């Protein structure tokens, strides 16, 4: 049973690493090529919107940000 939890943890960790790498790639692509109309994604706008939403939530937003940062590390 412990091996199952370890495997699931490894998979989640690898997926998190992949998603963070893709977000970084999207940011660099947006900065280099401007609007990426082909994909319809704008990671900079989404990150800015998320930060604005969290900032507008006061202490709750700060707690959510702390939890998100701890999950990324």
Secondary structure, 3 states (H helix, E strand, C coil): CHHHHHHHHHHHHHHHHHHHHHHHHHHHHHHHHCCCCCCCCCHHHHHHHHHHHHHHCCHHHHHHHHHHHHHHC
